Amino acid sequence: MTSTATPSIVLYTTPTCPDCHAIKRWLAEQEIPFEERDLTDPQIAEEAKARTGVRVAPITIVNNQVFYGTFADQKPRLAEVLSSNTA
């Protein structure tokens, strides 16, 4: 049986994106592990587009839920999903 205490998080980012840096910093502060994928790699960009239907940065996937937009937009929704996964 899979534990919901540790959600699977994939973060699609670019090196120069301030919102990407903010999400990574916030996740690190929360001690939440994530897998980062660099959207400057064309194969990763195509993977993200196929998986999410969008071509933006940052894209955060928690389990199978997709979040995108600015850090300010994502943070409250991510906090809610992550708190329900660790409860």
N, CA, C and O atoms as a GROMACS GRO file, in nm:
protein
  348
    1MET      N    1   0.084  -0.118   0.000
    1MET     CA    2   0.000   0.000   0.000
    1MET      C    3   0.089   0.125   0.000
    1MET      O    4   0.186   0.131   0.075
    2THR      N    5   0.056   0.223  -0.084
    2THR     CA    6   0.134   0.345  -0.095
    2THR      C    7   0.096   0.443   0.015
    2THR      O    8  -0.022   0.465   0.041
    3SER      N    9   0.196   0.501   0.079
    3SER     CA   10   0.172   0.600   0.183
    3SER      C   11   0.144   0.736   0.120
    3SER      O   12   0.208   0.775   0.022
    4THR      N   13   0.046   0.807   0.177
    4THR     CA   14   0.018   0.943   0.129
    4THR      C   15   0.101   1.046   0.203
    4THR      O   16   0.090   1.165   0.176
    5ALA      N   17   0.184   1.002   0.296
    5ALA     CA   18   0.265   1.094   0.374
    5ALA      C   19   0.373   1.161   0.290
    5ALA      O   20   0.415   1.272   0.321
    6THR      N   21   0.419   1.094   0.185
    6THR     CA   22   0.521   1.152   0.099
    6THR      C   23   0.467   1.160  -0.043
    6THR      O   24   0.479   1.064  -0.119
    7PRO      N   25   0.409   1.274  -0.080
    7PRO     CA   26   0.355   1.286  -0.216
    7PRO      C   27   0.467   1.290  -0.319
    7PRO      O   28   0.578   1.333  -0.290
    8SER      N   29   0.436   1.245  -0.437
    8SER     CA   30   0.530   1.253  -0.549
    8SER      C   31   0.518   1.392  -0.610
    8SER      O   32   0.411   1.431  -0.656
    9ILE      N   33   0.629   1.467  -0.611
    9ILE     CA   34   0.626   1.603  -0.664
    9ILE      C   35   0.729   1.616  -0.775
    9ILE      O   36   0.847   1.587  -0.756
   10VAL      N   37   0.682   1.660  -0.892
   10VAL     CA   38   0.770   1.691  -1.004
   10VAL      C   39   0.753   1.839  -1.032
   10VAL      O   40   0.642   1.890  -1.043
   11LEU      N   41   0.867   1.908  -1.042
   11LEU     CA   42   0.866   2.052  -1.063
   11LEU      C   43   0.939   2.082  -1.194
   11LEU      O   44   1.059   2.057  -1.206
   12TYR      N   45   0.866   2.135  -1.290
   12TYR     CA   46   0.924   2.176  -1.418
   12TYR      C   47   0.963   2.323  -1.406
   12TYR      O   48   0.879   2.407  -1.375
   13THR      N   49   1.090   2.353  -1.430
   13THR     CA   50   1.142   2.488  -1.409
   13THR      C   51   1.233   2.532  -1.522
   13THR      O   52   1.270   2.452  -1.610
   14THR      N   53   1.270   2.660  -1.519
   14THR     CA   54   1.378   2.712  -1.602
   14THR      C   55   1.476   2.783  -1.509
   14THR      O   56   1.437   2.830  -1.402
   15PRO      N   57   1.602   2.789  -1.547
   15PRO     CA   58   1.703   2.847  -1.459
   15PRO      C   59   1.682   2.995  -1.425
   15PRO      O   60   1.727   3.040  -1.320
   16THR      N   61   1.616   3.071  -1.512
   16THR     CA   62   1.604   3.215  -1.491
   16THR      C   63   1.467   3.258  -1.438
   16THR      O   64   1.441   3.378  -1.426
   17CYS      N   65   1.381   3.165  -1.407
   17CYS     CA   66   1.244   3.194  -1.366
   17CYS      C   67   1.237   3.225  -1.216
   17CYS      O   68   1.264   3.137  -1.134
   18PRO      N   69   1.201   3.350  -1.177
   18PRO     CA   70   1.193   3.384  -1.035
   18PRO      C   71   1.088   3.303  -0.959
   18PRO      O   72   1.110   3.266  -0.844
   19ASP      N   73   0.975   3.274  -1.023
   19ASP     CA   74   0.872   3.194  -0.957
   19ASP      C   75   0.918   3.050  -0.936
   19ASP      O   76   0.880   2.986  -0.838
   20CYS      N   77   0.998   2.998  -1.028
   20CYS     CA   78   1.056   2.864  -1.012
   20CYS      C   79   1.147   2.862  -0.890
   20CYS      O   80   1.140   2.769  -0.808
   21HIS      N   81   1.231   2.962  -0.877
   21HIS     CA   82   1.321   2.971  -0.761
   21HIS      C   83   1.240   2.982  -0.631
   21HIS      O   84   1.277   2.923  -0.530
   22ALA      N   85   1.132   3.058  -0.635
   22ALA     CA   86   1.049   3.077  -0.515
   22ALA      C   87   0.983   2.945  -0.473
   22ALA      O   88   0.981   2.913  -0.354
   23ILE      N   89   0.931   2.870  -0.568
   23ILE     CA   90   0.868   2.742  -0.533
   23ILE      C   91   0.972   2.644  -0.480
   23ILE      O   92   0.947   2.576  -0.380
   24LYS      N   93   1.089   2.636  -0.544
   24LYS     CA   94   1.194   2.546  -0.495
   24LYS      C   95   1.237   2.583  -0.353
   24LYS      O   96   1.254   2.496  -0.268
   25ARG      N   97   1.253   2.712  -0.329
   25ARG     CA   98   1.293   2.759  -0.196
   25ARG      C   99   1.186   2.724  -0.092
   25ARG      O  100   1.217   2.677   0.017
   26TRP      N  101   1.059   2.747  -0.126
   26TRP     CA  102   0.948   2.719  -0.036
   26TRP      C  103   0.940   2.569  -0.004
   26TRP      O  104   0.924   2.531   0.112
   27LEU      N  105   0.950   2.485  -0.107
   27LEU     CA  106   0.946   2.340  -0.084
   27LEU      C  107   1.063   2.297   0.005
   27LEU      O  108   1.046   2.214   0.094
   28ALA      N  109   1.181   2.352  -0.019
   28ALA     CA  110   1.299   2.319   0.063
   28ALA      C  111   1.277   2.362   0.208
   28ALA      O  112   1.312   2.289   0.300
   29GLU      N  113   1.220   2.481   0.228
   29GLU     CA  114   1.192   2.529   0.364
   29GLU      C  115   1.093   2.438   0.436
   29GLU      O  116   1.101   2.420   0.557
   30GLN      N  117   0.999   2.381   0.360
   30GLN     CA  118   0.899   2.290   0.416
   30GLN      C  119   0.955   2.148   0.430
   30GLN      O  120   0.888   2.058   0.481
   31GLU      N  121   1.078   2.130   0.384
   31GLU     CA  122   1.144   1.998   0.383
   31GLU      C  123   1.062   1.896   0.305
   31GLU      O  124   1.046   1.781   0.347
   32ILE      N  125   1.012   1.940   0.192
   32ILE     CA  126   0.933   1.854   0.104
   32ILE      C  127   1.020   1.820  -0.017
   32ILE      O  128   1.057   1.909  -0.093
   33PRO      N  129   1.051   1.692  -0.036
   33PRO     CA  130   1.135   1.653  -0.150
   33PRO      C  131   1.059   1.666  -0.282
   33PRO      O  132   0.938   1.646  -0.288
   34PHE      N  133   1.134   1.698  -0.387
   34PHE     CA  134   1.074   1.709  -0.519
   34PHE      C  135   1.178   1.672  -0.623
   34PHE      O  136   1.298   1.675  -0.598
   35GLU      N  137   1.128   1.636  -0.740
   35GLU     CA  138   1.215   1.609  -0.855
   35GLU      C  139   1.204   1.728  -0.948
   35GLU      O  140   1.095   1.766  -0.990
   36GLU      N  141   1.318   1.788  -0.981
   36GLU     CA  142   1.318   1.905  -1.069
   36GLU      C  143   1.353   1.862  -1.211
   36GLU      O  144   1.442   1.780  -1.233
   37ARG      N  145   1.281   1.918  -1.307
   37ARG     CA  146   1.307   1.892  -1.449
   37ARG      C  147   1.322   2.026  -1.521
   37ARG      O  148   1.238   2.115  -1.506
   38ASP      N  149   1.429   2.038  -1.597
   38ASP     CA  150   1.466   2.164  -1.662
   38ASP      C  151   1.398   2.180  -1.798
   38ASP      O  152   1.424   2.104  -1.892
   39LEU      N  153   1.309   2.279  -1.806
   39LEU     CA  154   1.234   2.303  -1.929
   39LEU      C  155   1.318   2.358  -2.044
   39LEU      O  156   1.268   2.367  -2.156
   40THR      N  157   1.443   2.395  -2.018
   40THR     CA  158   1.527   2.440  -2.130
   40THR      C  159   1.574   2.323  -2.215
   40THR      O  160   1.623   2.343  -2.326
   41ASP      N  161   1.559   2.201  -2.165
   41ASP     CA  162   1.586   2.080  -2.244
   41ASP      C  163   1.463   2.054  -2.330
   41ASP      O  164   1.354   2.034  -2.276
   42PRO      N  165   1.478   2.055  -2.463
   42PRO     CA  166   1.361   2.038  -2.551
   42PRO      C  167   1.280   1.911  -2.523
   42PRO      O  168   1.158   1.912  -2.534
   43GLN      N  169   1.346   1.804  -2.487
   43GLN     CA  170   1.274   1.680  -2.456
   43GLN      C  171   1.190   1.695  -2.329
   43GLN      O  172   1.077   1.646  -2.322
   44ILE      N  173   1.245   1.762  -2.229
   44ILE     CA  174   1.171   1.786  -2.105
   44ILE      C  175   1.054   1.880  -2.132
   44ILE      O  176   0.944   1.860  -2.079
   45ALA      N  177   1.075   1.982  -2.215
   45ALA     CA  178   0.967   2.076  -2.249
   45ALA      C  179   0.852   2.003  -2.319
   45ALA      O  180   0.735   2.028  -2.290
   46GLU      N  181   0.886   1.912  -2.410
   46GLU     CA  182   0.783   1.833  -2.479
   46GLU      C  183   0.711   1.740  -2.382
   46GLU      O  184   0.590   1.723  -2.391
   47GLU      N  185   0.787   1.680  -2.291
   47GLU     CA  186   0.728   1.592  -2.188
   47GLU      C  187   0.627   1.670  -2.105
   47GLU      O  188   0.516   1.623  -2.081
   48ALA      N  189   0.666   1.791  -2.059
   48ALA     CA  190   0.578   1.874  -1.977
   48ALA      C  191   0.453   1.912  -2.054
   48ALA      O  192   0.342   1.906  -2.000
   49LYS      N  193   0.469   1.950  -2.179
   49LYS     CA  194   0.354   1.990  -2.263
   49LYS      C  195   0.259   1.871  -2.282
   49LYS      O  196   0.138   1.886  -2.272
   50ALA      N  197   0.315   1.754  -2.309
   50ALA     CA  198   0.232   1.635  -2.329
   50ALA      C  199   0.160   1.596  -2.200
   50ALA      O  200   0.045   1.551  -2.202
   51ARG      N  201   0.228   1.613  -2.090
   51ARG     CA  202   0.174   1.571  -1.961
   51ARG      C  203   0.072   1.669  -1.904
   51ARG      O  204  -0.022   1.628  -1.836
   52THR      N  205   0.090   1.798  -1.932
   52THR     CA  206   0.007   1.900  -1.866
   52THR      C  207  -0.078   1.983  -1.962
   52THR      O  208  -0.177   2.043  -1.920
   53GLY      N  209  -0.041   1.986  -2.088
   53GLY     CA  210  -0.114   2.068  -2.185
   53GLY      C  211  -0.073   2.214  -2.186
   53GLY      O  212  -0.130   2.293  -2.261
   54VAL      N  213   0.026   2.251  -2.105
   54VAL     CA  214   0.071   2.390  -2.101
   54VAL      C  215   0.221   2.397  -2.125
   54VAL      O  216   0.294   2.299  -2.108
   55ARG      N  217   0.264   2.514  -2.166
   55ARG     CA  218   0.406   2.539  -2.192
   55ARG      C  219   0.446   2.666  -2.117
   55ARG      O  220   0.469   2.771  -2.177
   56VAL      N  221   0.453   2.652  -1.985
   56VAL     CA  222   0.486   2.764  -1.897
   56VAL      C  223   0.583   2.715  -1.790
   56VAL      O  224   0.609   2.595  -1.779
   57ALA      N  225   0.636   2.807  -1.712
   57ALA     CA  226   0.718   2.770  -1.597
   57ALA      C  227   0.677   2.861  -1.482
   57ALA      O  228   0.654   2.980  -1.504
   58PRO      N  229   0.668   2.810  -1.364
   58PRO     CA  230   0.687   2.671  -1.324
   58PRO      C  231   0.558   2.590  -1.337
   58PRO      O  232   0.447   2.644  -1.334
   59ILE      N  233   0.576   2.460  -1.352
   59ILE     CA  234   0.466   2.364  -1.345
   59ILE      C  235   0.498   2.271  -1.229
   59ILE      O  236   0.608   2.217  -1.222
   60THR      N  237   0.404   2.254  -1.140
   60THR     CA  238   0.423   2.165  -1.027
   60THR      C  239   0.319   2.054  -1.035
   60THR      O  240   0.200   2.081  -1.050
   61ILE      N  241   0.365   1.931  -1.027
   61ILE     CA  242   0.273   1.817  -1.028
   61ILE      C  243   0.287   1.746  -0.894
   61ILE      O  244   0.395   1.698  -0.858
   62VAL      N  245   0.177   1.739  -0.820
   62VAL     CA  246   0.173   1.669  -0.692
   62VAL      C  247   0.084   1.548  -0.714
   62VAL      O  248  -0.036   1.560  -0.738
   63ASN      N  249   0.147   1.430  -0.703
   63ASN     CA  250   0.080   1.305  -0.740
   63ASN      C  251   0.030   1.324  -0.884
   63ASN      O  252   0.113   1.328  -0.974
   64ASN      N  253  -0.098   1.335  -0.909
   64ASN     CA  254  -0.145   1.357  -1.046
   64ASN      C  255  -0.212   1.492  -1.065
   64ASN      O  256  -0.272   1.516  -1.170
   65GLN      N  257  -0.202   1.580  -0.966
   65GLN     CA  258  -0.262   1.713  -0.976
   65GLN      C  259  -0.161   1.811  -1.033
   65GLN      O  260  -0.047   1.817  -0.988
   66VAL      N  261  -0.204   1.890  -1.132
   66VAL     CA  262  -0.115   1.984  -1.200
   66VAL      C  263  -0.146   2.126  -1.153
   66VAL      O  264  -0.262   2.168  -1.148
   67PHE      N  265  -0.038   2.199  -1.118
   67PHE     CA  266  -0.049   2.340  -1.078
   67PHE      C  267   0.048   2.420  -1.165
   67PHE      O  268   0.162   2.378  -1.187
   68TYR      N  269   0.004   2.534  -1.214
   68TYR     CA  270   0.094   2.622  -1.288
   68TYR      C  271   0.052   2.765  -1.266
   68TYR      O  272  -0.058   2.793  -1.218
   69GLY      N  273   0.140   2.854  -1.302
   69GLY     CA  274   0.118   2.996  -1.276
   69GLY      C  275   0.224   3.047  -1.182
   69GLY      O  276   0.321   2.977  -1.152
   70THR      N  277   0.207   3.168  -1.135
   70THR     CA  278   0.306   3.229  -1.048
   70THR      C  279   0.312   3.156  -0.914
   70THR      O  280   0.221   3.082  -0.879
   71PHE      N  281   0.420   3.177  -0.842
   71PHE     CA  282   0.433   3.119  -0.708
   71PHE      C  283   0.317   3.163  -0.620
   71PHE      O  284   0.261   3.082  -0.546
   72ALA      N  285   0.281   3.291  -0.627
   72ALA     CA  286   0.170   3.343  -0.546
   72ALA      C  287   0.039   3.270  -0.577
   72ALA      O  288  -0.041   3.246  -0.487
   73ASP      N  289   0.018   3.234  -0.703
   73ASP     CA  290  -0.102   3.159  -0.742
   73ASP      C  291  -0.095   3.014  -0.695
   73ASP      O  292  -0.194   2.959  -0.647
   74GLN      N  293   0.022   2.953  -0.709
   74GLN     CA  294   0.036   2.812  -0.676
   74GLN      C  295   0.043   2.784  -0.526
   74GLN      O  296  -0.010   2.684  -0.479
   75LYS      N  297   0.108   2.873  -0.451
   75LYS     CA  298   0.138   2.845  -0.310
   75LYS      C  299   0.017   2.804  -0.227
   75LYS      O  300   0.023   2.702  -0.160
   76PRO      N  301  -0.095   2.880  -0.228
   76PRO     CA  302  -0.207   2.839  -0.142
   76PRO      C  303  -0.265   2.703  -0.183
   76PRO      O  304  -0.303   2.623  -0.097
   77ARG      N  305  -0.271   2.677  -0.312
   77ARG     CA  306  -0.325   2.548  -0.358
   77ARG      C  307  -0.230   2.434  -0.324
   77ARG      O  308  -0.273   2.327  -0.283
   78LEU      N  309  -0.099   2.458  -0.341
   78LEU     CA  310   0.000   2.357  -0.305
   78LEU      C  311  -0.003   2.330  -0.155
   78LEU      O  312   0.001   2.214  -0.114
   79ALA      N  313  -0.008   2.434  -0.075
   79ALA     CA  314  -0.012   2.418   0.071
   79ALA      C  315  -0.131   2.332   0.113
   79ALA      O  316  -0.120   2.247   0.201
   80GLU      N  317  -0.245   2.357   0.049
   80GLU     CA  318  -0.366   2.280   0.082
   80GLU      C  319  -0.349   2.133   0.045
   80GLU      O  320  -0.380   2.045   0.125
   81VAL      N  321  -0.302   2.106  -0.074
   81VAL     CA  322  -0.285   1.967  -0.120
   81VAL      C  323  -0.179   1.897  -0.038
   81VAL      O  324  -0.196   1.781   0.002
   82LEU      N  325  -0.068   1.965  -0.011
   82LEU     CA  326   0.041   1.903   0.064
   82LEU      C  327   0.001   1.877   0.209
   82LEU      O  328   0.042   1.776   0.266
   83SER      N  329  -0.078   1.966   0.269
   83SER     CA  330  -0.119   1.943   0.407
   83SER      C  331  -0.216   1.826   0.416
   83SER      O  332  -0.216   1.754   0.515
   84SER      N  333  -0.299   1.808   0.313
   84SER     CA  334  -0.393   1.695   0.316
   84SER      C  335  -0.320   1.563   0.290
   84SER      O  336  -0.368   1.457   0.330
   85ASN      N  337  -0.203   1.568   0.223
   85ASN     CA  338  -0.126   1.448   0.197
   85ASN      C  339  -0.043   1.405   0.319
   85ASN      O  340  -0.004   1.289   0.328
   86THR      N  341  -0.017   1.497   0.411
   86THR     CA  342   0.066   1.462   0.525
   86THR      C  343  -0.016   1.448   0.653
   86THR      O  344   0.038   1.419   0.760
   87ALA      N  345  -0.147   1.466   0.641
   87ALA     CA  346  -0.233   1.457   0.760
   87ALA      C  347  -0.252   1.312   0.802
   87ALA      O  348  -0.321   1.285   0.900
   0.00000   0.00000   0.00000
